[in-house]
Amino acid sequence: MIIEAARMGGGNLLAPASRSVLFKSLGLTILLLAGLWFGLGEAFSALAMPWLGELLPGLPDWAGWLGTVAAIVAGIGLALVLALLIAPVTAVMAGLFLDDIAEVIEARDYPRDPPGRAMPLGQSIRQSLGFLLVVGLGNLIALFLLLVPGINLAAFFLVNGYLLGREYFEFAAMRFMSPSDAKRLRARNSTTIFFAGLIIAAFLSVPILNLLTPMFAAGMMVHLYKMIAATSGDA
């Protein structure tokens, strides 16, 4: 079930009917990440560079290379922070485009089923902000766990596997049921949804490809919801 949902979610990325949503999602994801990159760079320049400028004149000439080292370290640090921000960014994109993605999949792959209902704008914004907060805090915890020997990279997959699986599935399920019913359905199938979330986390860990995470995860979870609902009688 999970592998089939992932396969169908991946196939949806290149489907002709999905291209307009793909381009919008990809374009906005890149713009948001670029904005965060420049924003973080400006923040570093405003906060750290004055301090560094005061420090370097007091150093001997042979230590001038410290400025270059600091710039390199800052660049690496910004890249790592940006990598950790990709998961929260996908949360925002999910809230914006999940209904568009779901409508394409439902019309193409489930034409005999009743169509889902798009969430009202206010509820969609609340869900997106909640998703952003939960995933952001989860990845902040994962960042600290990366410093713990024996946990390291596993923390990233476990945290994101749980959070992304839970949130994307509930997004998909709420097109057909109330938020409380979606949570109960997710709880009854928590193991399946967690392992599906691990696939999303693995997708998220691949550079460049991870820019397509909102499209892949939303498509995968729409299919997974349909499969679970059909077997559990909630369709």
Secondary structure in CASP SS format (residue, H / E / C, confidence):
PFRMAT SS
TARGET T0000
AUTHOR 0000-0000-0000
METHOD secondary structure of the structure
MODEL  1
M C 1.00
I H 1.00
I H 1.00
E H 1.00
A H 1.00
A H 1.00
R H 1.00
M H 1.00
G H 1.00
G H 1.00
G H 1.00
N H 1.00
L H 1.00
L C 1.00
A C 1.00
P H 1.00
A H 1.00
S H 1.00
R H 1.00
S H 1.00
V H 1.00
L H 1.00
F H 1.00
K H 1.00
S H 1.00
L H 1.00
G H 1.00
L H 1.00
T H 1.00
I H 1.00
L H 1.00
L H 1.00
L H 1.00
A H 1.00
G H 1.00
L H 1.00
W H 1.00
F H 1.00
G H 1.00
L H 1.00
G H 1.00
E H 1.00
A H 1.00
F H 1.00
S H 1.00
A H 1.00
L H 1.00
A C 1.00
M H 1.00
P H 1.00
W H 1.00
L H 1.00
G H 1.00
E H 1.00
L H 1.00
L H 1.00
P H 1.00
G H 1.00
L C 1.00
P C 1.00
D H 1.00
W H 1.00
A H 1.00
G C 1.00
W H 1.00
L H 1.00
G H 1.00
T H 1.00
V H 1.00
A H 1.00
A H 1.00
I H 1.00
V H 1.00
A H 1.00
G H 1.00
I H 1.00
G H 1.00
L H 1.00
A H 1.00
L H 1.00
V H 1.00
L H 1.00
A H 1.00
L H 1.00
L H 1.00
I H 1.00
A H 1.00
P H 1.00
V H 1.00
T H 1.00
A H 1.00
V H 1.00
M H 1.00
A H 1.00
G H 1.00
L H 1.00
F H 1.00
L H 1.00
D H 1.00
D H 1.00
I H 1.00
A H 1.00
E H 1.00
V H 1.00
I H 1.00
E H 1.00
A H 1.00
R H 1.00
D H 1.00
Y C 1.00
P C 1.00
R C 1.00
D C 1.00
P C 1.00
P C 1.00
G C 1.00
R C 1.00
A C 1.00
M C 1.00
P C 1.00
L H 1.00
G H 1.00
Q H 1.00
S H 1.00
I H 1.00
R H 1.00
Q H 1.00
S H 1.00
L H 1.00
G H 1.00
F H 1.00
L H 1.00
L H 1.00
V H 1.00
V H 1.00
G H 1.00
L H 1.00
G H 1.00
N H 1.00
L H 1.00
I H 1.00
A H 1.00
L H 1.00
F H 1.00
L H 1.00
L C 1.00
L C 1.00
V C 1.00
P C 1.00
G C 1.00
I C 1.00
N C 1.00
L H 1.00
A H 1.00
A H 1.00
F H 1.00
F H 1.00
L H 1.00
V H 1.00
N H 1.00
G H 1.00
Y H 1.00
L H 1.00
L H 1.00
G H 1.00
R H 1.00
E H 1.00
Y H 1.00
F H 1.00
E H 1.00
F H 1.00
A H 1.00
A H 1.00
M C 1.00
R C 1.00
F C 1.00
M C 1.00
S C 1.00
P H 1.00
S H 1.00
D H 1.00
A H 1.00
K H 1.00
R H 1.00
L H 1.00
R H 1.00
A H 1.00
R H 1.00
N C 1.00
S H 1.00
T H 1.00
T H 1.00
I H 1.00
F H 1.00
F H 1.00
A H 1.00
G H 1.00
L H 1.00
I H 1.00
I H 1.00
A H 1.00
A H 1.00
F H 1.00
L H 1.00
S C 1.00
V C 1.00
P C 1.00
I C 1.00
L H 1.00
N H 1.00
L H 1.00
L H 1.00
T H 1.00
P H 1.00
M H 1.00
F H 1.00
A H 1.00
A H 1.00
G H 1.00
M H 1.00
M H 1.00
V H 1.00
H H 1.00
L H 1.00
Y H 1.00
K H 1.00
M H 1.00
I H 1.00
A H 1.00
A H 1.00
T H 1.00
S H 1.00
G C 1.00
D C 1.00
A C 1.00
END
